[in-house]
Amino acid sequence: MRILRALIFALAQGLATPLYALLMILSAPFGVRGPRYFAGAWSRLMLGLAHWICGIRHELSGWEHLPAGPFVLIAKHQSAWETIFFPAFLPPHVFVLKQEILSIPFFGWGMRLLEPIAIDREQRREAFQQVLSQGRERLSRGLIVIIFPEGTRVPYGYRGRYAPGGGLLAAQAGVPVVPLAHDAGRLWKRGVLGKYPGTIHLALGPILSTEGRDGLEVNREAEAWIEAELERWSHQPARPWRRKSGTRSLPQ
């Protein structure tokens, strides 16, 4: 039954995504507000379908920690679910993402209209400078910048190396950092069939001021809060994940 539900969801997603991508494209000449509206509508539809078809719900705490102005959101990237969640509920924002995503038919075409910071991960120095320069520009316009500091999708229960770009960007721009912990990868795994019923937990952490502080210190504080929250939920520490080899460091 679970597999059948996952297939039904995939079919519904495949039918809806081109339609909403087309609406985003058609609304683009009138400014970015149109594409953002339809991106949010698509995300809310996907979350609703995931709830009713696959039994995937979510619980969010800490919403009171959401600042009124621009900030840098630092979160783990465990699955596609969190990239669907953010447009559904957050104020206007941009993702830092790998540029290959923009070439995905329909999804990537729509994402291109949302002013993401699209980087080439193989060119690390240039990508870092791009995040800082374009990130400051987006923040100056009142947008939230979402950064996945591990730089790639890391499975639930594992922990990659946190890059310092989020904290450094926030410190340079003079905006706060908000950490976000979630366990979406526990229920929304890779592949069409990787969806399991249950409740995804999300928690927004405390607002971390960057005023008079080192961005590296702020980034480490965000990392510590996120990993501590995940350990509290799972009752075990995360295992290390090696990005280059794609292999998991198993416990001895």
C-alpha positions as CSV (number, residue, x, y, z in Angstrom):
1,M,0.0,0.0,0.0
2,R,2.8,2.4,0.8
3,I,4.4,1.8,-2.6
4,L,1.1,2.3,-4.3
5,R,0.6,5.6,-2.5
6,A,4.1,6.8,-3.4
7,L,3.4,6.0,-7.1
8,I,0.1,7.9,-7.0
9,F,1.8,10.9,-5.4
10,A,4.5,10.8,-8.1
11,L,1.9,10.8,-10.8
12,A,0.0,13.7,-9.2
13,Q,3.3,15.6,-8.9
14,G,4.3,14.9,-12.4
15,L,0.9,16.2,-13.7
16,A,0.9,19.4,-11.5
17,T,4.5,20.5,-11.9
18,P,4.4,21.4,-15.6
19,L,1.2,23.4,-15.1
20,Y,2.5,25.5,-12.2
21,A,5.9,26.0,-14.0
22,L,3.9,27.3,-17.0
23,L,2.0,29.7,-14.7
24,M,5.3,30.9,-13.2
25,I,6.7,31.5,-16.7
26,L,3.6,33.3,-17.9
27,S,3.5,35.6,-14.8
28,A,7.3,36.4,-15.0
29,P,6.9,39.5,-17.3
30,F,5.0,41.2,-14.5
31,G,7.7,40.8,-11.9
32,V,9.0,38.2,-9.5
33,R,5.8,38.3,-7.3
34,G,3.9,36.2,-9.8
35,P,6.4,33.3,-9.9
36,R,6.8,33.4,-6.1
37,Y,3.0,33.2,-5.7
38,F,2.7,30.2,-8.0
39,A,5.8,28.5,-6.4
40,G,4.2,28.8,-3.0
41,A,0.9,27.5,-4.4
42,W,2.6,24.5,-5.9
43,S,4.5,23.8,-2.7
44,R,1.3,23.9,-0.6
45,L,-0.4,21.6,-3.0
46,M,2.5,19.1,-2.8
47,L,2.5,19.2,1.0
48,G,-1.3,18.6,1.0
49,L,-1.0,15.7,-1.5
50,A,1.8,14.2,0.6
51,H,-0.4,14.4,3.6
52,W,-3.5,12.9,2.1
53,I,-1.9,10.4,-0.2
54,C,1.3,9.3,1.6
55,G,0.3,10.2,5.2
56,I,3.3,12.6,5.7
57,R,2.5,15.4,8.1
58,H,4.7,18.0,9.7
59,E,5.0,19.8,13.1
60,L,6.8,23.1,13.3
61,S,7.9,24.8,16.5
62,G,9.8,28.1,17.1
63,W,7.9,30.2,14.6
64,E,8.2,33.1,17.0
65,H,12.0,33.1,16.2
66,L,11.3,34.3,12.7
67,P,12.8,37.8,12.4
68,A,10.7,40.6,10.8
69,G,13.6,41.6,8.4
70,P,16.0,39.7,6.2
71,F,18.2,37.0,7.7
72,V,20.2,33.9,6.7
73,L,18.5,30.6,7.4
74,I,20.9,27.7,7.9
75,A,19.4,24.2,7.6
76,K,20.3,20.7,6.8
77,H,19.5,19.2,3.4
78,Q,18.2,15.7,3.9
79,S,15.6,15.4,1.1
80,A,13.5,17.2,-1.4
81,W,10.8,17.7,1.2
82,E,12.4,20.8,2.8
83,T,12.8,22.5,-0.5
84,I,9.1,22.1,-1.0
85,F,8.3,23.3,2.5
86,F,10.1,26.6,2.5
87,P,8.2,28.3,-0.4
88,A,4.9,27.2,1.2
89,F,5.4,29.1,4.4
90,L,8.5,31.4,4.5
91,P,8.4,35.1,3.4
92,P,10.2,35.9,0.1
93,H,13.5,34.1,0.0
94,V,16.2,32.6,-2.3
95,F,18.1,29.4,-2.2
96,V,21.8,28.8,-2.6
97,L,21.8,25.8,-4.9
98,K,23.9,24.0,-7.4
99,Q,23.4,25.4,-10.9
100,E,22.6,22.0,-12.5
101,I,19.2,22.2,-10.8
102,L,18.1,25.0,-13.1
103,S,18.3,22.7,-16.1
104,I,15.7,20.2,-14.7
105,P,12.7,20.4,-17.0
106,F,9.8,22.5,-15.5
107,F,11.0,22.4,-11.9
108,G,14.4,24.0,-12.7
109,W,12.8,26.4,-15.2
110,G,10.5,27.6,-12.5
111,M,13.2,27.8,-9.9
112,R,15.3,30.0,-12.3
113,L,12.6,32.7,-12.0
114,L,13.0,32.9,-8.2
115,E,16.4,34.6,-8.3
116,P,18.4,31.7,-6.7
117,I,22.1,31.9,-6.1
118,A,23.2,29.2,-8.4
119,I,26.8,28.0,-7.9
120,D,29.2,25.7,-9.5
121,R,30.3,23.4,-6.6
122,E,33.5,22.4,-8.5
123,Q,34.7,26.0,-8.4
124,R,34.8,26.4,-4.7
125,R,36.6,29.7,-4.4
126,E,34.4,31.4,-7.0
127,A,31.3,29.8,-5.5
128,F,32.1,31.2,-2.1
129,Q,32.6,34.7,-3.4
130,Q,29.4,34.4,-5.4
131,V,27.4,33.4,-2.3
132,L,28.8,36.4,-0.4
133,S,28.3,39.0,-3.2
134,Q,24.9,37.8,-4.5
135,G,23.8,37.0,-0.9
136,R,24.5,40.5,0.3
137,E,22.5,41.9,-2.7
138,R,19.5,39.6,-2.0
139,L,19.6,40.5,1.7
140,S,19.8,44.2,0.9
141,R,16.4,43.8,-0.9
142,G,14.8,42.3,2.2
143,L,15.0,38.7,1.0
144,I,15.8,35.7,3.2
145,V,18.8,33.6,2.0
146,I,18.5,29.9,2.7
147,I,21.8,28.0,2.9
148,F,22.4,24.2,3.2
149,P,25.9,24.4,4.8
150,E,26.8,20.7,4.2
151,G,26.7,21.5,0.5
152,T,24.8,18.4,-0.6
153,R,22.0,16.1,0.5
154,V,23.1,14.2,3.6
155,P,20.9,11.2,4.7
156,Y,19.0,11.3,8.0
157,G,21.3,10.2,10.9
158,Y,24.5,11.5,9.3
159,R,26.4,14.7,9.5
160,G,28.5,16.4,6.9
161,R,31.0,19.2,7.2
162,Y,29.4,22.6,7.7
163,A,30.8,25.2,5.4
164,P,31.1,28.7,7.0
165,G,29.4,30.7,4.2
166,G,26.1,31.3,6.0
167,G,27.6,32.8,9.1
168,L,30.1,34.9,7.1
169,L,27.5,36.2,4.8
170,A,25.2,37.2,7.7
171,A,28.1,38.9,9.5
172,Q,29.1,40.9,6.4
173,A,25.5,41.9,5.6
174,G,24.7,42.7,9.3
175,V,21.7,40.4,9.5
176,P,21.0,37.6,12.0
177,V,21.2,33.9,11.5
178,V,18.3,31.5,12.2
179,P,19.1,27.8,12.4
180,L,16.5,25.3,11.4
181,A,16.5,21.6,12.4
182,H,14.3,19.0,10.7
183,D,14.2,15.2,10.2
184,A,12.5,15.1,6.8
185,G,15.0,12.6,5.5
186,R,13.6,10.0,7.9
187,L,10.3,9.8,6.0
188,W,11.1,11.3,2.6
189,K,14.0,9.4,1.1
190,R,15.6,9.3,-2.3
191,G,13.7,7.9,-5.2
192,V,10.0,7.9,-6.2
193,L,9.2,5.1,-3.7
194,G,11.1,6.6,-0.7
195,K,8.1,8.0,1.1
196,Y,6.9,6.7,4.5
197,P,3.9,7.8,6.6
198,G,4.6,9.7,9.8
199,T,5.3,13.2,11.1
200,I,8.3,15.3,10.1
201,H,9.5,17.6,12.9
202,L,10.9,21.1,12.3
203,A,12.2,23.6,14.8
204,L,13.4,27.1,14.2
205,G,16.2,27.9,16.6
206,P,16.9,31.2,18.4
207,I,17.9,34.3,16.5
208,L,21.7,34.5,16.4
209,S,22.8,38.1,16.2
210,T,26.0,38.8,14.2
211,E,26.5,42.3,15.6
212,G,30.1,42.6,16.8
213,R,30.6,38.8,16.3
214,D,32.8,36.7,14.1
215,G,30.8,35.0,11.4
216,L,32.6,31.7,11.9
217,E,31.6,31.7,15.6
218,V,27.9,32.3,14.6
219,N,28.1,29.5,12.0
220,R,29.5,27.1,14.7
221,E,26.7,28.1,17.1
222,A,24.1,27.4,14.4
223,E,25.6,24.0,13.7
224,A,25.7,23.0,17.3
225,W,22.1,24.0,17.8
226,I,20.9,22.0,14.8
227,E,22.8,18.9,15.6
228,A,21.8,19.0,19.3
229,E,18.2,19.2,18.3
230,L,18.5,16.3,15.9
231,E,20.2,14.2,18.6
232,R,17.5,15.1,21.0
233,W,14.9,13.8,18.6
234,S,16.8,10.6,17.6
235,H,18.4,9.9,20.9
236,Q,21.7,9.2,19.2
237,P,24.5,11.4,17.7
238,A,24.8,11.7,14.0
239,R,27.4,9.6,12.1
240,P,29.9,11.4,9.9
241,W,29.3,11.6,6.1
242,R,32.0,11.9,3.6
243,R,30.9,14.0,0.6
244,K,33.7,13.2,-1.8
245,S,33.5,9.4,-1.7
246,G,29.8,9.4,-1.0
247,T,30.5,6.6,1.5
248,R,29.2,6.5,5.1
249,S,31.6,6.3,8.0
250,L,30.1,3.4,9.9
251,P,30.4,3.2,13.7
252,Q,33.2,1.0,14.9
